[in-house]
Amino acid sequence: MGRQFNEFKASELYCPKCGSSQPVRERASALPGSKAVDLLCFRCATVVGQHTVIDHSLPGKLATLVGKLLK
């Protein structure tokens, strides 16, 4: 069976601070070769989730390699 989803985006997640499901917004932070995305509660800005998008292109792989070498 093939992959059904290339990318899945949450529209709402449970927020422990608000005590209910709330809409989320994304806050991106760039890392070499990938992009980390924090999912924030729209109401109180608590981080309720996170995912990483990995760049599989050649420039992305080179950026990851350079980032590891510079550590």
C-alpha positions as CSV (number, residue, x, y, z in Angstrom):
1,M,0.0,0.0,0.0
2,G,1.4,3.4,-1.0
3,R,1.8,6.4,1.2
4,Q,-1.5,8.3,1.7
5,F,-0.1,11.6,3.0
6,N,3.0,13.5,2.1
7,E,2.5,16.0,4.8
8,F,0.0,16.1,7.7
9,K,-0.9,19.4,9.4
10,A,-2.8,19.6,12.6
11,S,-5.5,22.2,12.8
12,E,-6.3,21.7,16.5
13,L,-4.5,20.0,19.4
14,Y,-5.3,19.6,23.1
15,C,-3.7,22.3,25.2
16,P,-3.1,21.3,28.8
17,K,-3.0,24.9,30.0
18,C,-6.4,25.8,28.4
19,G,-7.8,22.3,29.2
20,S,-9.4,21.9,25.8
21,S,-8.7,21.4,22.1
22,Q,-7.5,24.7,20.6
23,P,-6.5,25.8,17.1
24,V,-2.7,25.8,16.6
25,R,-0.3,28.1,14.8
26,E,3.2,27.3,13.6
27,R,6.4,28.8,14.7
28,A,9.4,27.7,12.5
29,S,13.0,27.6,13.4
30,A,15.6,26.8,10.7
31,L,18.3,24.2,11.4
32,P,21.0,23.1,8.9
33,G,19.2,20.6,6.6
34,S,15.9,20.7,8.3
35,K,13.2,22.9,9.7
36,A,11.8,22.4,13.2
37,V,8.2,23.6,13.6
38,D,6.7,24.3,17.0
39,L,2.9,24.0,17.2
40,L,1.5,26.7,19.5
41,C,-1.9,27.0,21.1
42,F,-3.6,30.0,19.4
43,R,-5.2,31.1,22.6
44,C,-2.2,31.0,25.1
45,A,0.9,30.3,23.0
46,T,1.8,27.2,24.9
47,V,3.8,24.7,22.8
48,V,1.5,21.7,22.3
49,G,3.4,19.8,19.6
50,Q,6.5,19.8,17.4
51,H,7.6,18.3,14.1
52,T,10.6,18.4,11.9
53,V,10.6,18.7,8.1
54,I,13.8,17.3,6.6
55,D,15.2,18.6,3.4
56,H,16.3,15.6,1.3
57,S,17.7,17.7,-1.6
58,L,21.4,17.9,-2.2
59,P,21.8,21.4,-0.7
60,G,19.9,20.3,2.4
61,K,22.2,17.3,2.8
62,L,25.3,19.4,2.4
63,A,24.0,21.9,5.0
64,T,23.4,19.1,7.4
65,L,27.0,17.7,6.8
66,V,28.5,21.2,7.3
67,G,26.5,21.7,10.5
68,K,27.8,18.5,11.9
69,L,31.4,19.3,10.9
70,L,31.3,22.7,12.6
71,K,30.1,21.4,16.0
